Structures are given as C-alpha cells and as structure tokens.
Amino acid sequence: MFNDKTDYYKKVDVNFKHDDVVYKLGECLKIKTVSHEDVSLTDFSKFQEYIDKVKGFYPLVFSKCEFTQTKEYAIKLKLKGKSDAKPTVLMAHYDVVPVTEGWDHDPFLGEVVDGYLYGRGAIDTKCTMICALSALEKALEDNYVPENDLYLCFGANEEIYGDSQAKIVEELKSQGIKPALVFDEGGGILKDAFPTVTADCAFLGVVEKGMVNVKLSIDGNGGHSSTPRKNGPAIRMAKALVKLEQNPMKPQYTKATKELIRIMGCNASFALKIILGNMWLFKGLVKWLFVKLSADTRALLTSTFAFTILNGGNQTNIIPNHVEANINVRIAPFDTVEDVVNHIKKVIDDEDIVITTSDINKMYNECDFNQKGYDIIKETTIETYPGTVVAPFIMLGGTDARHYNEISDCVIRFTPVKLTNEDRKGVHGLNEKIKVEALEKCFEFYQRLLTKI
C-alpha cells in the first residue's frame, strides 16, 4: 500500500531526543497494533512488541509499580499511595482501527511533518497513554508518592468493543476497590464549538450513550425481475427505513445537557445569553434549535439511528425473497432498549417486519459534576489551558470507561488535547495526526493531574 521509495519520508522536519514525549509517542505509532473485528486478522505479536517498547521507555514506572499483563494484552499498573481510600484510575487504549487507502503519508510514520506528529493512534489514544506514562516517569524521578493508590489501565481491544478492560474491572471489583475517579478518553478542547462562544471549550463526558444493534428482516414474494410485484420485501423495508429517518425518537434534556446549556449561555452573545439563561421560557425553542443545528447537537438530546448494513438480493435479475437491515442505535440516558424497539414498531407499522436486537451496551447513570473528581479534572484543565470554558456533556461514542461504572460513581471521559475540526476528522479517518504543541500541553496536563490525586 505504501512505498518506501516515496519522498514524503524526506519531509520529516524535527528530530527529538530519546527522552522526549514526542519521540516516544512517535516510536509507538510505528507499531501496528491494529484491532480487527475478525480477530484472526489481528497480529498480536505487534501488541507484545508495543508493550515491550513501553516497558523500555519507562523503567521507573515498571519497576516501582505492580505490573500485570492480561492474556488480552491489556496493561494494569498500580502505584501504592499514602492511602488506599480514594484510588484513581487513568485509562487509555493502545489498539487502533485499520487504515484504508488515501493517506498523504504512511499511517504508521511516527514522525513529525509540518509541526504534526503523524500516524494512526496519534489522537485515539496512544497520545494520552504516553503522556500519562511520561508524566509519571518524570514524577517518580522526584520520588513521587500519590495521596491515594494510582492505577494506570490500558486496554488492547477497545476499538472492537472488546473485554480487556472489563477483565481488569472484574479483578478490581473482586478486591473491593472503588475508584474515586476514573479518567478516560472523551471530549476534547475545541474552538468555535458552540454558537457565539469565542473561548475554547473543554467538554467533560459524564456519561456515555448506550448502544444496541437492531436488525429488521422481512420475507415475501420475490421472483423474476421481468414481472415485479408491487410492494415487495425490498420496497417495504425501504419504506420502513424512510419512516424511521423521518420520525426520530423524542428529544429530552438530561442534567448534564442542562448544565452544558447554562455554561454555554454564560459565555455566549447577549441575545443567546438571554435565551439560554431563561430555559423556563425558551426550553422548547432551545430543544428545537439543538435538533436542527447539527448532528452533534441533535445527538445530545435524542437516541440516534444509523442505518449501517442493508442486505437483499445477490443477482441482478432476481427480486429477493428476504431483505434485512441493521440499525446501530446510540441510546440516550433517558431511553432504554425496550423504548427503542417500541418506537420502531410504532413508526414502521408493519407486522411482517421482524425486529431483533444484539450487541447491547447498557446505559449508566451520569457522573455527578458537583463532586471532587469532576472538579479535579476541571481545575487541571483550566490551569493547563487558561481561559477555557469547561462543561459536562454526554459522550456520544462508546469507550472502555463504561466498564468502570460498575465500580465507580465518578467516571470522566475527556481527552486533554486542543483539536481543530480538521484534527478531529483524522480519528478513525484519514491522516490522523496531533500537533506537537498540543501533545506537549497534554503531557503538562498529566503532570498537573498527578499532583492532585
């Protein structure tokens, strides 16, 4: 796919010392820790290579911490603190999604080009793993001892909804460990993230949506394409999907969304401040605006349906007898799987369409954004990025953090990296990269965070 003879390798413009966080992340980006849904395609030797590389980079971390490597290649490190009463868990995952054609450079380049460190995993989420380890290594050089036990837990199959972190949670649960704070990937620091708000905004995910795959299937009369019958299986399925597209689930507010709106309102233009500051009067208007404004804002207020797989015929002159469609549903905290199924039944109004569900990730309660764990992340963010507006929100995608809701009441999802909209497109897309200055600020964030836990 990528030819070593191409000249982009000559565009590398910075050389970093071996003890530099940028160099270390770059070396880790070169290792192809790709997770495949078809596990037989996954090269687990690369996962072991990655672990060995990390162990070599951070000798103090791996000598002073209790180290466990699971059979799924997840990593758990425990640094004993002055107390075990309020432990903290810092999370990340080092597996990455597969790459496709179209990258400007080798997706596993691991070098700096035009001020960006380039490679799959640069943002999602080798960056936070390396920054956390680098910060801890530096702290241990100064004989750092945390106030409470510190765990660093790094998953190896997050991208395929694997269970490597779930196994760690089972172990912690069996030991009666209840973290006071769990910190994983999530919302970033964005510019122009909300209408008329000019300051940078940091979004701390206090809950994430649940997920369920819903399969619709219908059987009927197919036959030869020369004599097509009206309203066949394909047409009926198409009508059902159009109805669902046109009739989404009801939007609602959560505690986190209300707080997000309040904070954004305090920092918005005068006119918007009036509207958002008087939700008792304008809540209907704001709900309408959120639904219409963008896919992101709409997803904050409602469960969403994504039509991902359609299957029917397999020959051009045969009308299929069986048609099915998969809907990937991201479930808002106020809905349930039962609510989703009932909504689909009501909207499609076709008794011949069979509805089945699979791959259910259940929903959890929101983290209370008035507790200390949330305040620690908020304070650290403001110290690292002065002038940034910090607000809670609903994490729209899935993360390994969901497993930790079993043992902690304070699970925060936030990637402490300043990103442009163009940077965000690289996550699971083409040309994933992180600005060198953004990576160094992320490193600074973790250095500050270690002093507070």
C-alpha positions in Angstrom: 0.0 0.0 0.0 2.8 2.4 0.9 6.0 2.6 -1.0 9.2 3.2 0.9 10.6 5.0 -2.2 8.1 7.8 -2.0 9.6 11.2 -1.0 7.4 12.0 2.0 9.9 10.5 4.3 12.2 13.3 3.4 9.7 15.9 4.8 10.4 15.0 8.4 11.5 18.3 9.9 12.3 17.7 13.6 14.5 15.2 15.4 13.7 14.6 19.1 15.8 13.2 21.9 15.1 9.7 23.1 13.7 11.0 26.4 11.2 13.3 24.7 7.4 12.6 24.8 7.1 13.3 21.1 9.8 10.8 20.2 8.3 8.2 22.5 4.8 8.6 21.0 6.3 8.5 17.5 8.1 5.2 18.1 4.8 3.8 19.5 2.9 5.0 16.5 5.2 3.0 14.2 4.0 -0.3 15.8 0.9 -1.6 14.1 -1.4 -2.5 17.0 -4.4 -2.8 14.8 -7.6 -4.5 16.1 -9.8 -6.3 13.6 -13.3 -7.5 14.3 -12.2 -10.7 12.7 -9.7 -11.5 15.4 -7.9 -14.0 13.1 -6.5 -10.9 11.2 -5.0 -9.3 14.3 -1.2 -9.6 14.7 -0.8 -10.0 18.4 3.0 -10.0 18.1 2.7 -6.3 17.5 0.8 -5.9 20.7 3.6 -7.6 22.6 6.2 -5.5 20.7 4.3 -2.4 21.8 4.3 -3.5 25.5 8.0 -4.2 25.4 8.7 -0.9 23.8 6.7 0.9 26.5 8.5 -1.0 29.3 11.8 0.1 27.9 10.8 3.7 27.7 9.6 3.9 31.3 11.9 1.9 33.6 10.9 3.6 36.8 7.2 3.2 36.1 7.5 -0.5 35.6 9.9 -1.1 38.5 8.0 0.9 41.1 4.5 -0.1 40.0 2.9 -3.5 40.3 2.6 -4.6 36.7 0.1 -7.0 35.2 -0.3 -8.0 31.6 -3.6 -9.8 30.8 -3.9 -12.6 28.2 -5.8 -10.0 26.1 -2.6 -7.8 26.2 -4.1 -5.2 28.4 -1.8 -3.5 30.9 -2.5 -2.7 34.6 -0.1 -0.7 36.7 -0.6 0.0 40.4 1.4 2.6 42.3 0.8 2.4 46.0 -0.1 5.7 47.6 -0.2 7.1 51.1 -3.8 5.8 51.3 -6.0 3.3 49.5 -9.2 5.0 50.5 -9.8 7.0 47.2 -7.9 5.4 44.4 -7.7 6.9 40.9 -7.7 5.1 37.6 -6.1 6.7 34.5 -7.2 4.9 31.3 -6.4 4.8 27.6 -6.2 2.1 24.9 -3.4 1.4 22.5 -5.1 -0.6 19.9 -6.1 1.3 16.7 -8.6 0.8 13.9 -7.5 -0.4 10.4 -6.4 2.0 7.8 -7.6 2.5 4.3 -6.2 4.0 1.1 -5.9 7.7 0.7 -3.4 8.8 3.4 -1.0 11.6 2.5 1.8 9.7 4.3 2.4 6.3 5.8 -0.3 5.9 8.5 2.4 4.4 10.8 5.0 7.0 10.0 5.5 8.1 13.6 7.5 11.2 12.6 6.8 15.0 12.6 5.7 16.6 9.4 4.9 20.3 9.2 4.5 20.5 13.0 2.3 17.4 13.4 3.2 14.0 14.7 1.7 11.7 12.1 0.2 8.3 12.5 -2.8 6.1 13.4 -3.4 6.4 17.1 -1.9 9.8 17.5 -5.1 11.1 19.0 -7.1 7.8 19.6 -5.5 7.2 22.1 -1.8 6.4 22.2 -1.2 10.1 22.9 -2.9 10.1 26.4 -1.3 6.8 27.3 2.2 8.0 26.5 1.6 11.4 28.2 0.3 9.7 31.4 3.3 7.4 31.5 5.8 10.1 30.7 4.3 12.3 33.4 4.5 9.5 35.9 8.1 8.6 34.9 9.2 12.2 35.5 7.3 12.4 38.8 9.0 9.2 40.0 12.4 10.7 39.3 11.5 13.1 42.1 10.3 10.3 44.4 6.6 10.9 43.8 4.1 9.2 46.0 0.4 9.8 45.3 -2.0 10.7 48.1 -4.1 7.6 47.1 -3.4 4.5 45.2 -3.0 5.1 41.5 -3.9 2.7 38.7 -3.0 3.0 35.1 -5.1 0.7 32.9 -4.6 0.5 29.2 -6.9 -1.6 27.0 -5.9 -3.6 24.0 -9.2 -4.2 22.1 -11.4 -1.1 22.7 -11.8 -0.5 19.0 -13.7 -3.7 18.6 -15.8 -3.4 21.9 -13.5 -6.0 23.5 -13.4 -7.1 27.1 -9.7 -6.4 28.0 -10.7 -3.6 30.4 -13.8 -5.5 31.6 -11.5 -8.2 32.8 -9.5 -5.6 34.8 -12.7 -4.3 36.3 -13.7 -7.8 37.4 -10.4 -8.1 39.2 -10.7 -4.7 40.9 -14.3 -5.5 41.9 -13.3 -8.8 43.5 -10.7 -6.9 45.6 -13.3 -4.4 46.8 -11.6 -1.4 45.0 -13.9 1.5 44.4 -12.1 4.3 42.5 -12.9 7.9 43.5 -12.0 9.0 40.0 -11.8 7.1 36.6 -10.4 9.2 33.8 -10.6 8.0 30.1 -10.8 9.4 26.6 -13.7 11.6 25.6 -14.5 15.1 24.6 -11.5 17.4 23.7 -10.8 21.1 23.7 -12.4 22.8 20.7 -12.6 26.2 19.1 -15.9 27.5 17.8 -17.7 24.6 19.5 -20.9 26.5 20.3 -22.6 29.4 18.5 -21.3 32.8 19.5 -18.9 31.3 22.2 -15.5 32.6 21.2 -13.5 30.9 24.0 -12.0 27.4 23.7 -14.4 24.9 25.2 -13.5 21.7 27.1 -16.2 19.0 27.2 -16.0 16.5 30.0 -18.1 13.4 29.3 -20.0 12.5 32.5 -22.0 9.7 30.8 -21.9 7.9 27.5 -24.7 6.6 25.4 -25.7 3.0 25.4 -25.8 1.0 22.2 -27.8 -1.7 20.6 -27.9 -3.1 17.1 -31.4 -3.6 15.8 -32.0 -5.9 12.8 -35.1 -5.6 10.7 -35.9 -8.5 8.5 -38.8 -9.3 6.1 -39.7 -12.3 3.9 -42.0 -12.1 1.0 -42.6 -12.8 -2.7 -39.6 -12.3 -4.8 -39.2 -13.9 -8.2 -38.1 -12.9 -11.7 -37.3 -9.3 -12.4 -39.3 -9.3 -15.6 -42.6 -9.5 -13.6 -42.0 -7.4 -10.4 -44.8 -7.5 -7.9 -45.8 -4.3 -6.2 -44.8 -3.6 -2.6 -42.2 -6.4 -2.4 -39.9 -7.0 0.6 -37.3 -4.5 -0.6 -39.8 -1.8 -1.1 -41.4 -2.5 2.3 -38.0 -2.4 4.0 -37.2 0.9 2.2 -40.5 2.4 3.4 -39.7 1.4 7.0 -36.3 2.9 7.0 -37.6 6.2 5.5 -40.3 6.3 8.2 -37.6 5.9 10.9 -35.5 8.6 9.3 -38.4 11.0 9.3 -39.7 10.1 12.8 -36.7 10.2 15.3 -37.1 9.5 18.9 -38.3 12.2 21.2 -35.5 14.7 22.3 -35.1 15.3 26.0 -32.8 17.1 28.4 -30.5 15.4 30.9 -28.9 17.1 33.9 -25.6 17.3 32.1 -27.2 18.8 29.0 -29.0 21.5 31.1 -25.7 22.3 32.8 -23.9 22.5 29.4 -26.5 24.9 28.1 -26.3 27.0 31.2 -22.5 27.3 31.0 -22.5 28.0 27.3 -25.2 30.6 27.8 -23.0 32.4 30.3 -20.3 32.7 27.6 -22.4 33.4 24.6 -23.5 36.6 22.9 -26.1 38.8 24.6 -29.0 37.6 22.6 -28.2 33.9 23.1 -27.4 34.5 26.7 -30.9 35.8 27.2 -32.4 32.7 25.6 -30.2 30.1 27.3 -30.4 31.9 30.6 -34.2 31.6 30.7 -34.8 28.0 29.9 -38.0 28.0 31.8 -39.4 30.2 29.0 -37.3 29.0 26.0 -36.7 25.3 26.6 -38.9 24.3 23.7 -37.1 26.7 21.3 -33.7 25.6 22.5 -34.7 21.9 22.1 -35.8 22.7 18.5 -32.5 24.6 17.8 -30.4 21.7 19.1 -32.2 19.2 16.9 -31.8 21.4 13.8 -28.4 22.9 14.4 -26.1 19.9 13.7 -25.8 16.1 14.0 -23.7 16.6 17.1 -26.2 18.8 19.0 -29.1 16.7 17.9 -27.3 13.6 19.3 -27.0 15.3 22.7 -30.8 15.3 23.1 -32.0 12.1 21.5 -31.3 8.5 20.8 -29.9 8.2 17.2 -30.4 5.6 14.4 -27.7 4.9 11.9 -28.6 2.6 9.0 -25.4 0.6 8.6 -25.9 -2.6 6.7 -28.5 -3.5 4.1 -28.8 -7.0 2.6 -31.1 -8.3 0.0 -30.6 -9.8 -3.4 -27.5 -11.3 -4.9 -28.3 -11.3 -8.6 -29.4 -8.5 -10.9 -32.4 -10.3 -12.4 -33.8 -11.8 -9.2 -36.1 -10.0 -6.8 -35.0 -11.0 -3.3 -37.4 -13.0 -1.1 -35.6 -11.9 2.1 -34.4 -8.4 3.0 -32.8 -7.2 6.2 -31.3 -4.0 7.6 -29.1 -3.3 10.6 -29.7 -0.1 12.6 -26.9 0.9 15.0 -28.7 2.8 17.8 -26.9 5.0 20.3 -29.3 5.2 23.2 -29.6 8.4 25.2 -29.6 8.1 29.1 -33.3 8.6 29.4 -34.2 5.8 26.9 -34.0 2.0 27.1 -33.7 -0.8 24.6 -37.4 -1.5 25.2 -38.2 2.1 24.4 -36.2 1.8 21.1 -37.9 -1.4 20.0 -41.4 0.0 20.8 -40.6 3.2 18.9 -39.5 1.2 15.8 -42.6 -1.0 15.9 -44.9 2.0 16.2 -43.2 4.0 13.4 -42.8 1.3 10.8 -46.3 -0.2 11.4 -45.6 -3.4 9.5 -46.3 -6.6 11.4 -44.3 -8.7 8.8 -41.0 -7.0 9.7 -39.3 -9.0 12.4 -37.2 -7.0 14.9 -34.3 -8.5 16.8 -31.6 -6.9 19.0 -28.0 -7.8 19.6 -24.7 -6.3 21.0 -26.3 -4.4 23.8 -24.2 -2.0 25.8 -26.3 -0.9 28.7 -26.7 2.7 29.9 -25.4 4.1 33.2 -26.2 7.0 35.4 -24.5 10.3 34.9 -21.4 11.2 37.0 -22.3 13.9 39.4 -20.4 17.0 38.1 -20.6 18.6 41.6 -18.2 16.0 43.1 -14.4 16.3 43.7 -13.3 14.0 40.9 -15.0 16.2 38.3 -13.6 19.3 40.0 -10.1 17.9 39.8 -10.3 17.4 36.0 -11.9 20.8 35.6 -9.3 22.6 37.7 -6.4 20.8 35.9 -7.9 21.8 32.5 -8.2 25.4 33.4 -4.7 25.5 34.9 -3.3 23.9 31.7 -5.4 25.9 29.3 -6.2 29.3 30.9 -9.4 30.9 29.7 -11.0 27.6 28.6 -14.7 27.1 29.3 -15.3 23.7 30.9 -18.7 22.0 30.7 -20.2 18.5 31.2 -21.7 16.7 28.3 -23.0 13.3 27.1 -20.3 11.2 25.4 -21.8 10.3 22.0 -19.4 7.4 21.2 -18.5 4.3 23.2 -15.4 3.9 25.4 -13.9 1.4 27.7 -14.8 3.7 30.6 -18.3 2.2 30.5 -17.0 -0.9 32.3 -15.8 1.2 35.3 -19.3 2.4 36.1 -19.6 -0.9 37.8 -17.2 0.1 40.5 -17.0 4.0 40.4 -19.5 6.8 40.7 -17.1 9.3 39.1 -16.1 8.3 35.5 -14.9 11.2 33.4 -14.3 11.0 29.7 -12.1 13.7 28.4 -9.0 13.9 26.1 -7.0 16.9 27.3 -5.8 17.9 23.8 -6.7 21.0 21.9 -8.1 19.9 18.5 -9.2 21.7 15.3 -12.2 20.4 13.4 -9.7 19.1 10.8 -7.8 17.2 13.5 -11.0 15.5 14.6 -11.6 14.2 11.1 -8.5 12.1 11.4 -9.9 10.0 14.2 -10.9 6.7 12.5 -10.4 8.6 9.3 -7.5 9.6 7.0 -4.4 11.4 8.1 -4.7 11.1 11.9 -2.1 13.4 13.5 -1.5 15.5 16.5 0.1 18.9 16.7 3.4 18.8 18.6 2.4 21.8 20.8 -0.9 20.0 21.6 0.9 16.9 22.6 3.2 18.8 24.9 0.3 20.5 26.6 -1.4 17.1 27.1 1.9 16.0 28.8 1.7 19.1 31.0 -1.9 18.3 31.9 -1.0 14.9 33.2 1.9 16.3 35.2 -0.5 18.7 36.9 -3.1 16.0 37.4 -0.7 13.7 39.3 -0.2 16.4 42.0 -4.0 16.3 42.8 -4.7 12.6 43.2 
